[in-house]
Amino acid sequence: MKFNFVVIFFIILSSFGFAQQKKSKGDILFFEYSYNQAIIEYQKELRESKLSNTQYLNLADSYMKIGNFKNASDIYVDIYQKDTTMSQYHFNKMLQSLAKTSEVEKVKAYLATKEDKLPKELVENSIFNYELIATNSNEDLDFEVFNINGNSAKADFSPTFYKDKLLFSSDRPDGSKKIYGPSGEAYINIYESKIDLQGNVSDPQPFKGIPDTKFHRATPFYSQELNNIFYVLSNSDGENLQFSDNGKNALSIGMTTGQGLFKFVLRDPDTSFYYPFYEAATGRLFFAADFGDGYGGTDIYFVYTNDGVIMSAPTNLGPRINTPGNEIAPFIFENSLYFSSDIFYGLGGMDIYKSTIHTDNSYSIPVNLGPGINSEKDDFGFIIKNNDTNGLLGYFSSNRDGGKGGDDIYGFNVKEKPGLKTLALKGKVVNLTSNNGVSKAQVRLIDKDGKLVKEIFTDENGDYNIEIPFQNNITIEATKEKHSIFSVTYQDSELAEIQEKAFNMGIKFLDDLVEEQENQTVIKLKKFYFNKGQNNITPEIAQELDKVVDVMSRFPQLQLRVESHTDSRGGSSSNFTLSQKRADAVKKYLIQQGVPAGSILYSIGYGEEKLLNGCKDGVFCLDMLHNKNERSLIVVLNYNLLF
């Protein structure tokens, strides 16, 4: 796989700067890609003397490269058991090798030993993708992957769309390129070929749209908006490779305009840059690099540009995307970031993933594209576009079995974007009274059998982001202590609709709905009055009682007592009878509106027994003072028992 060249190229070249340092035969062979021979020499050296920790890791890496995962995992595990401070990069290699042996269950066990030291995003990503791969396939997605006609017996990889053509990288000999010493193959060059109506590509020719060079040119990306081509090339002065003080010949990213003008965009003597992708909508240039302070091997970064001119420092995409492994080949299509990673929870060595880009530039859990696109080998360099004649057209690179060369380019036509289906929701849990976000609210997804699928908590702003393997029937709930429950079930096409935009859920805080009156907790209502001497429910009274109905629909566990009081005007006996009729009328209305009868334990008319002021019989009072005594209350009897 030419990923090994692009990522490790600068490491190999740096070995040329070690002439003054003593290296073992195994070391030299390892840095020259001769992994089988390196294993033989390291084993000899191991029998004669102890290998250094670095050499022992090189031996394990060599076994990984030739596909002997059992021997690789044995060495990685041996090193880890002696020193659990193993780098995250090699920790990933250990888990990756274990995942390909009969000891796959050990992956989760070893992951647990380091869980507190790993980014939480990595743990979430792994759990999610393990479950996703175990429960889903691409069988319901109608597409066929085909090996393009233009592949050669050499390595062909990293395609990009260029007008009505396809550009790609290849180390096939064309007579004009010198031989690259460490690999014994021609220097990598960029080729072009027309795309036919079926998406196939034939008769590729060396691309003439960029300046010629004797050295590597690879992984192009064409920006239609700029009419510029970004690509990777060897650091050189045109005639000779340029090396850093440490003996490295790093890879740079260059740009050639439509007028044929060339300039370096990203260039550093000690740092290599790979796989450029330009996003016209934001002016961001994405790329892969190993800056040394990332999350593992190569990470994906972006810089802001002004028509391709760098205007900012590199920004790491963060631990949701970047891992202890290697991430390369970013590509954005319809708000989804596609990239490749050799993280341990994939199907093969290097798998292609898709992550949704949210409006705040955060990323959803990367989702494995699944069988068909991904294989047990290395898959990378994914691109896709709308095809007027046949839905979507895409290409990617793979060294899977059955190809024509080391790496081949594969194409596919598909009606919808490929990938294992998920259900991804993002939004806010909102207090319906204040319209503020509710922090630490529970968000739950429940399947059709009532089983809890996943539960998370909102952040300090009430925001949430939840994703699960796709199900065609799901209940979404949100709640918090002393809050109501939001609960709605969606199925089939409804699930696609609610994923298209923010899915906000409103809940109410019980303390916003109740208050203390007369040393008891009552439902908060505007004061209402019955018509004089009457007990019928007027529209004005019904409007307030409907608030009680709403509270009970949100908090069905509440137990109520309906109280009705009169003032002292009129006879005490008639006032008692009137207040009882009013209390019963309130209860009847609430039951008619759906409040369970069992939730209303009492309806009591107190008449003039509990006056709030001194306006009793024989005392002259203004109407406004008498009116204070006439009232109806909905008392919550079990408030202190519930919370």
C-alpha positions in Angstrom: 0.0 0.0 0.0 1.4 3.4 -1.0 0.2 4.8 2.3 3.3 3.2 3.7 5.4 5.3 1.3 3.6 8.5 1.9 3.5 8.3 5.7 6.9 6.6 6.3 8.8 8.1 3.3 10.4 10.8 5.4 11.4 8.2 8.0 13.2 6.1 5.4 15.0 9.0 3.9 16.1 10.2 7.4 17.9 6.9 7.7 20.3 8.1 5.1 21.4 10.8 7.6 22.4 8.1 10.1 25.6 7.1 8.4 27.7 8.3 11.3 25.5 6.2 13.8 25.9 2.5 14.2 22.8 0.6 13.0 22.2 -3.1 13.1 21.5 -5.1 9.9 18.0 -5.6 11.1 17.5 -1.8 11.5 18.8 -1.1 8.0 16.5 -3.7 6.5 13.6 -2.5 8.5 14.0 1.1 7.2 14.3 -0.2 3.7 10.9 -2.0 3.8 12.6 -5.4 3.7 10.4 -6.7 6.5 11.0 -10.4 5.9 14.7 -10.0 5.9 14.6 -7.6 8.9 12.8 -10.3 10.9 15.5 -12.8 10.1 18.3 -10.4 11.1 16.4 -9.3 14.3 15.9 -12.9 15.3 19.7 -13.6 14.8 20.5 -10.5 16.9 18.0 -11.6 19.5 19.7 -14.9 19.9 23.1 -13.3 20.2 22.2 -10.4 22.5 19.2 -8.4 23.8 17.4 -6.2 21.4 16.7 -2.6 22.4 13.1 -1.7 23.1 13.0 0.2 19.8 14.4 -2.8 17.9 11.9 -5.1 19.6 9.1 -2.8 18.5 10.6 -2.8 15.0 10.4 -6.6 15.0 6.8 -6.5 16.0 6.1 -3.9 13.3 7.8 -6.1 10.8 5.5 -9.0 11.6 2.5 -6.6 11.3 3.7 -5.6 7.8 3.9 -9.1 6.5 0.6 -10.1 8.1 1.9 -12.4 10.9 -0.4 -10.9 13.5 0.1 -13.7 16.0 3.8 -13.0 16.3 3.3 -9.3 16.2 0.7 -9.4 19.0 2.9 -11.6 21.2 5.7 -9.1 21.0 3.5 -6.1 21.6 1.8 -7.7 24.6 5.2 -8.8 26.0 6.5 -5.2 25.8 3.2 -3.8 27.2 3.2 -6.1 30.2 6.8 -5.0 31.0 6.1 -1.4 30.5 2.5 -0.1 30.3 3.8 3.4 29.3 3.9 2.1 25.7 3.2 4.9 23.2 -0.4 5.3 22.1 0.8 4.6 18.5 2.2 1.2 19.4 -0.7 0.5 21.9 -3.0 0.9 18.8 -0.7 -1.5 16.9 -1.0 -4.0 19.8 -4.8 -3.9 19.8 -4.9 -4.0 16.0 -2.8 -7.2 15.9 -4.9 -8.8 18.6 -8.1 -7.9 16.7 -6.8 -10.0 13.8 -6.1 -13.1 15.9 -8.3 -15.5 17.8 -7.7 -13.3 20.9 -9.9 -10.5 19.7 -11.7 -10.4 23.1 -8.4 -9.3 24.7 -8.7 -6.0 22.8 -11.5 -4.7 25.1 -9.6 -6.0 28.1 -6.4 -4.2 27.3 -8.4 -1.2 26.2 -9.9 -1.1 29.7 -6.5 -1.1 31.4 -5.7 2.2 29.7 -9.1 3.7 29.5 -8.5 6.5 32.0 -5.4 7.6 30.0 -7.0 7.5 26.6 -9.2 10.3 25.1 -12.8 9.5 26.0 -13.6 10.0 22.3 -11.4 7.1 21.3 -13.2 4.8 23.8 -16.6 6.0 22.5 -15.5 5.5 18.9 -14.3 2.0 19.5 -17.4 0.8 21.4 -19.7 2.4 18.8 -17.9 0.9 15.8 -17.5 -2.6 17.3 -21.3 -2.6 17.9 -22.0 -1.1 14.5 -19.9 -3.7 12.6 -21.4 -6.5 14.6 -25.0 -5.5 14.0 -25.0 -4.0 10.5 -23.8 -4.7 6.9 -24.1 -2.9 3.6 -26.4 -5.6 2.2 -29.3 -3.2 1.8 -27.2 -0.7 -0.1 -27.3 -1.4 -3.9 -23.9 -0.8 -5.3 -21.1 -2.7 -7.0 -17.4 -2.0 -6.6 -15.3 -2.4 -9.8 -11.6 -2.4 -10.4 -10.9 0.3 -13.0 -9.4 -0.6 -16.4 -6.6 1.9 -15.9 -4.9 0.1 -13.0 -1.4 -1.3 -13.6 0.8 -4.1 -12.1 2.3 -1.3 -9.9 0.7 0.8 -7.2 -2.2 3.1 -8.3 -3.8 5.1 -5.6 -5.4 8.4 -4.3 -7.8 9.5 -7.1 -9.3 12.9 -7.5 -11.9 14.4 -9.8 -10.4 16.8 -12.4 -13.0 18.3 -14.7 -14.3 15.3 -16.8 -11.3 13.2 -15.9 -9.7 11.4 -13.0 -6.3 12.1 -11.6 -4.4 9.6 -9.5 -0.9 8.6 -8.3 1.1 5.7 -9.6 4.7 4.4 -9.5 4.3 2.7 -12.9 7.4 3.3 -15.0 6.9 5.8 -17.8 10.5 6.2 -19.0 10.9 9.7 -17.7 11.2 9.0 -13.9 14.2 7.8 -12.1 14.2 4.9 -9.8 13.5 5.6 -6.1 16.3 3.8 -4.2 14.6 2.4 -1.1 11.6 0.9 -2.9 13.3 0.0 -6.2 10.3 1.4 -8.1 9.9 4.5 -10.2 9.3 7.8 -8.4 5.6 8.4 -8.0 3.9 10.5 -10.6 0.4 11.8 -11.3 -1.7 10.4 -14.2 -4.9 11.5 -15.9 -7.6 9.6 -17.7 -11.1 10.3 -19.0 -14.1 8.9 -17.1 -16.6 7.0 -19.3 -20.4 7.0 -18.8 -20.2 3.9 -16.5 -17.5 5.5 -14.4 -14.7 3.4 -15.7 -11.2 4.8 -16.4 -8.9 3.6 -19.2 -5.6 4.5 -20.9 -4.1 6.8 -18.3 -1.4 9.2 -19.3 1.1 11.3 -17.3 -0.6 14.5 -16.3 0.9 17.6 -18.0 -1.0 20.2 -16.0 1.7 20.7 -13.3 5.5 21.5 -13.6 7.6 18.4 -14.2 10.0 17.1 -11.6 12.4 14.2 -11.4 11.1 13.3 -8.0 7.8 12.3 -6.3 4.5 14.0 -7.2 1.5 12.4 -5.6 -2.0 12.6 -4.0 -3.4 15.5 -6.1 -6.6 17.4 -5.3 -8.3 19.7 -7.9 -10.3 22.7 -6.7 -12.8 23.6 -9.4 -13.5 27.0 -7.6 -9.8 28.0 -7.6 -8.9 26.1 -10.8 -5.8 25.1 -8.8 -4.3 21.7 -8.2 -2.8 20.9 -4.8 -0.5 17.9 -4.5 2.4 16.4 -2.6 6.0 16.6 -3.9 9.5 15.9 -2.7 11.4 18.9 -1.3 13.9 19.8 -4.0 15.6 22.7 -5.7 14.5 21.3 -9.0 17.6 19.3 -9.7 18.4 17.8 -6.3 16.6 16.6 -3.2 16.9 19.0 -0.2 17.6 17.4 3.2 17.1 18.8 6.7 19.9 19.0 9.2 18.7 15.6 10.4 19.0 14.0 7.0 15.3 14.1 6.1 13.9 14.8 2.7 10.4 15.9 3.7 7.3 16.0 1.6 5.7 19.4 0.8 2.3 20.4 -0.5 2.5 22.5 -3.6 -0.2 24.3 -5.7 -0.3 24.9 -9.4 -2.7 27.4 -10.8 -4.8 27.1 -14.0 -2.2 29.3 -15.7 0.6 26.9 -14.7 2.1 29.0 -11.9 3.6 26.9 -9.1 4.2 27.7 -5.4 4.8 25.8 -2.2 1.8 26.0 0.1 3.1 23.9 3.1 6.8 23.3 3.4 9.1 22.5 6.2 12.5 20.7 6.1 11.6 18.5 9.1 7.9 17.9 8.6 6.1 16.0 5.8 2.6 16.9 4.6 0.3 14.5 2.9 -3.1 14.3 1.1 -4.3 17.9 0.5 -8.0 18.7 0.3 -9.4 22.2 -0.3 -12.8 23.1 1.0 -14.0 26.0 -1.2 -17.0 27.0 1.1 -14.7 27.9 4.0 -11.3 28.4 2.3 -9.8 25.6 4.5 -7.0 23.4 3.3 -7.1 20.0 5.0 -4.0 17.7 5.1 -2.3 15.0 7.1 0.9 15.5 9.0 2.9 14.2 12.0 3.8 17.2 14.0 4.9 15.2 17.0 2.3 16.7 19.4 -0.7 15.1 17.8 -2.7 12.1 19.0 -0.7 9.3 17.4 1.0 8.9 14.0 -0.3 11.2 11.3 -3.2 13.4 12.2 -5.6 15.4 10.0 -5.3 19.2 10.3 -6.6 22.3 8.4 -5.4 25.8 7.8 -7.4 28.8 6.7 -6.4 30.2 3.3 -7.1 33.1 1.1 -7.4 31.5 -2.4 -4.8 29.0 -1.3 -2.5 31.3 0.5 -2.0 30.2 4.1 -3.6 32.6 6.6 -3.5 30.6 9.9 -1.6 28.1 12.0 -2.6 24.4 11.6 -5.6 23.3 13.6 -5.8 19.6 14.7 -9.3 18.1 14.0 -9.2 16.7 17.6 -9.7 13.4 19.3 -13.0 12.6 17.7 -11.3 12.2 14.4 -7.6 11.7 15.2 -6.4 8.6 17.1 -3.3 6.9 18.3 -3.1 5.4 14.8 -2.7 7.1 11.5 -5.4 9.3 9.9 -5.0 10.3 6.2 -6.8 11.3 3.1 -9.5 13.8 4.2 -12.4 14.5 1.7 -15.6 16.4 2.4 -18.9 15.8 0.6 -22.3 17.1 1.5 -21.4 17.9 5.1 -19.6 14.6 5.7 -15.9 14.2 6.3 -14.4 11.0 4.8 -11.0 9.9 5.9 -8.9 6.8 6.4 -7.5 5.4 9.7 -5.6 2.3 10.8 -7.1 2.5 14.3 -7.6 -1.0 15.8 -11.4 -1.2 15.7 -11.7 -1.3 11.8 -12.2 -4.2 9.4 -8.7 -4.2 8.1 -5.4 -2.3 8.3 -6.6 1.0 7.0 -10.4 1.6 6.8 -12.5 4.5 5.4 -14.7 6.3 7.9 -17.4 9.0 7.6 -18.1 11.7 10.2 -20.9 14.3 10.0 -19.6 17.9 10.4 -22.0 19.9 12.7 -22.7 23.6 12.3 -20.3 24.4 15.2 -17.6 22.5 13.3 -17.7 19.6 15.7 -17.7 16.0 14.4 -20.0 13.0 15.0 -18.5 9.6 15.8 -16.7 8.4 12.7 -18.6 5.5 11.1 -16.9 2.7 9.3 -18.1 2.5 5.7 -18.4 -1.3 6.1 -17.8 -4.3 3.8 -17.6 -3.6 0.1 -15.9 -0.3 0.5 -13.6 -1.5 3.3 -11.9 -4.9 3.3 -9.5 -6.9 5.4 -6.6 -5.0 3.8 -5.9 -1.3 3.4 -8.6 1.0 2.0 -8.0 4.8 1.6 -8.3 7.8 -0.7 -12.1 7.9 -0.9 -13.8 10.5 -3.2 -17.4 10.8 -4.2 -19.6 13.2 -6.2 -23.1 13.6 -7.7 -23.4 11.9 -11.0 -26.2 13.2 -13.2 -26.6 10.0 -15.1 -26.4 7.5 -12.2 -26.8 8.8 -8.7 -23.4 9.0 -7.1 -20.0 8.1 -8.5 -17.0 7.4 -6.3 -13.5 5.9 -6.2 -11.1 4.8 -3.6 -7.7 2.9 -3.3 -7.2 -0.6 -1.9 -4.6 -3.3 -1.8 -7.3 -6.0 -1.3 -6.9 -9.4 -2.7 -7.7 -9.9 -6.4 -6.3 -6.6 -7.7 -3.9 -6.0 -10.5 -1.1 -4.4 -8.5 0.1 -3.4 -5.1 -2.6 -0.8 -4.7 -5.5 -0.5 -7.2 -8.2 2.1 -7.7 -11.8 0.9 -7.4 -14.9 2.7 -8.5 -18.6 2.4 -7.6 -22.0 3.8 -8.6 -24.5 4.1 -5.9 -27.9 5.7 -5.3 -27.2 6.8 -1.7 -24.0 7.6 0.2 -22.3 4.3 1.2 -21.6 3.4 4.8 -23.1 1.5 7.7 -26.3 3.2 8.7 -26.6 5.0 12.0 -29.2 7.1 13.8 -27.5 10.4 14.8 -29.3 13.1 16.7 -28.0 16.4 17.9 -29.9 19.3 19.6 -30.8 20.8 22.9 -32.9 19.9 25.9 -34.8 23.1 26.7 -36.7 24.3 29.8 -40.1 25.2 28.3 -40.7 27.9 30.9 -37.5 29.8 30.6 -36.4 28.6 27.1 -32.9 28.0 28.6 -30.9 24.8 28.0 -31.1 22.1 30.7 -27.7 20.9 31.8 -27.1 17.3 32.9 -30.4 16.2 31.5 -30.7 12.5 30.6 -31.2 11.7 26.9 -32.3 8.1 26.3 -32.9 6.0 23.2 -35.2 3.0 23.7 -35.9 0.3 21.1 -39.3 -1.1 20.2 -39.0 -3.8 22.9 -38.5 -1.2 25.6 -34.8 -1.9 26.0 -32.5 1.0 26.7 -30.1 1.3 23.8 -28.1 4.3 24.9 -28.1 7.1 27.5 -26.1 10.3 27.7 -26.3 13.6 29.6 -26.5 17.1 28.2 -23.6 19.5 28.6 -23.7 22.7 30.6 -25.6 24.4 27.8 -28.2 21.7 27.5 -26.7 20.4 24.2 -26.5 16.7 23.4 -25.1 14.6 20.6 -26.1 10.9 20.4 -25.6 8.2 17.8 -26.4 4.5 17.6 -26.5 1.8 14.9 -29.6 2.4 12.9 -33.0 1.0 14.1 -36.2 1.6 12.3 -38.3 2.1 15.5 -36.9 4.2 18.4 -38.3 6.1 21.3 -36.5 9.3 22.3 -36.7 10.5 25.9 -35.3 13.4 27.8 -35.7 14.1 31.5 -34.0 15.2 34.7 -34.8 15.0 38.4 -37.8 17.2 39.2 -38.4 17.7 35.5 -41.0 16.3 33.1 -40.3 13.6 30.6 -40.2 14.2 26.8 -41.0 10.9 25.1 -41.8 10.4 21.4 -41.6 7.4 19.2 -40.4 7.6 15.6 -40.1 5.0 12.9 -39.1 4.5 9.3 -39.0 7.7 7.2 -39.7 9.9 10.2 -36.2 8.9 11.5 -34.6 10.4 8.4 -36.4 13.6 8.8 -35.5 14.2 12.5 -31.8 13.7 11.6 -31.7 16.5 9.0 -31.8 19.4 11.6 -31.4 20.1 15.3 -33.8 17.9 17.3 -34.7 19.9 20.4 -36.7 18.5 23.3 -38.7 20.6 25.8 -39.2 19.6 29.4 -40.6 21.5 32.4 -39.1 22.0 35.8 -41.6 21.1 38.5 -40.6 24.0 40.7 -41.5 26.4 37.9 -45.0 25.0 38.1 -45.7 25.0 41.8 -45.5 27.5 44.7 -46.1 27.6 48.4 -49.5 28.9 49.5 -51.0 28.6 53.0 -48.1 26.3 54.1 -48.7 23.8 51.4 -47.4 23.2 47.8 -49.9 24.0 45.2 -49.9 24.1 41.4 -49.2 27.7 40.2 -52.4 29.2 38.7 -53.8 32.7 38.1 -56.5 33.3 40.6 -60.0 32.6 39.2 -63.5 33.3 40.4 -66.7 31.4 40.0 -69.8 33.4 39.1 -71.6 34.6 42.3 -73.4 31.7 43.8 -72.5 29.4 40.9 -70.3 26.3 40.5 -70.2 26.0 36.7 -66.7 26.0 35.0 -66.5 29.1 32.9 -64.0 29.4 29.9 -61.8 31.6 32.1 -61.7 28.9 34.8 -61.1 26.2 32.2 -58.1 28.1 30.8 -56.5 27.9 34.2 -57.5 24.3 35.0 -56.0 23.3 31.6 -52.6 24.2 33.2 -53.3 21.5 35.8 -54.0 19.0 33.0 -50.7 19.9 31.4 -48.8 19.5 34.7 -50.4 16.1 35.3 -49.6 14.9 31.8 -45.9 15.8 32.5 -45.9 14.6 36.1 -48.5 11.8 36.4 -47.0 10.7 39.7 -48.4 13.7 41.5 -51.3 13.2 43.9 -53.8 16.1 44.3 -56.3 17.6 46.6 -58.8 20.1 45.2 -59.8 22.8 47.7 -62.5 25.4 47.3 -63.1 28.3 49.8 -65.7 31.0 50.0 -65.8 34.3 51.8 -68.0 34.9 54.8 -70.8 36.6 53.0 -73.9 34.4 53.1 -74.8 31.7 55.5 -72.0 29.4 56.6 -74.0 26.2 55.7 -74.8 27.5 52.2 -71.2 28.5 51.7 -70.0 25.1 52.7 -72.4 23.5 50.2 -71.3 25.9 47.5 -67.6 25.3 48.0 -68.1 21.6 47.9 -70.0 21.8 44.6 -67.2 24.0 43.2 -64.5 21.6 44.4 -66.4 18.6 42.8 -66.9 20.6 39.6 -63.1 21.3 39.4 -62.4 17.6 39.9 -65.0 16.5 37.3 -63.5 18.9 34.7 -60.0 17.6 35.3 -61.0 14.0 35.0 -62.9 14.8 31.8 -59.7 16.4 30.4 -57.7 13.2 31.0 -56.4 13.5 34.6 -56.7 10.0 36.1 -59.4 9.9 38.8 -57.0 8.1 41.1 -54.6 11.0 41.0 -57.2 13.3 42.7 -57.4 11.9 46.2 -59.8 14.5 47.6 -62.1 17.3 46.6 -63.0 19.3 49.7 -65.1 22.4 50.1 -64.2 24.4 53.2 -66.8 27.1 52.9 -65.7 30.1 55.1 -63.8 27.9 57.6 -60.3 29.1 56.5 -60.5 32.8 56.0 -57.2 34.5 55.2 -58.1 37.8 56.9 -60.4 39.2 59.5 -63.4 39.6 57.2 -65.6 37.2 59.2 -69.4 37.5 60.0 -70.3 40.9 61.4 -67.2 42.7 60.2 -67.5 45.3 57.4 -64.9 44.7 54.7 -64.4 46.1 51.2 -65.1 43.6 48.3 -61.4 43.4 47.5 -60.7 42.0 51.0 -63.6 39.6 50.8 -62.3 38.4 47.4 -59.0 37.3 49.0 -60.9 34.7 50.9 -62.7 33.2 47.9 -60.2 30.9 46.2 -59.7 27.4 44.8 -56.4 25.5 45.2 -54.9 22.4 43.6 -52.7 21.0 46.4 -49.8 18.6 45.6 -49.9 16.1 48.5 -46.8 14.1 47.8 -44.3 16.7 46.7 -41.9 16.1 49.6 -42.1 12.4 49.1 -41.2 12.4 45.5 -38.0 14.3 45.5 
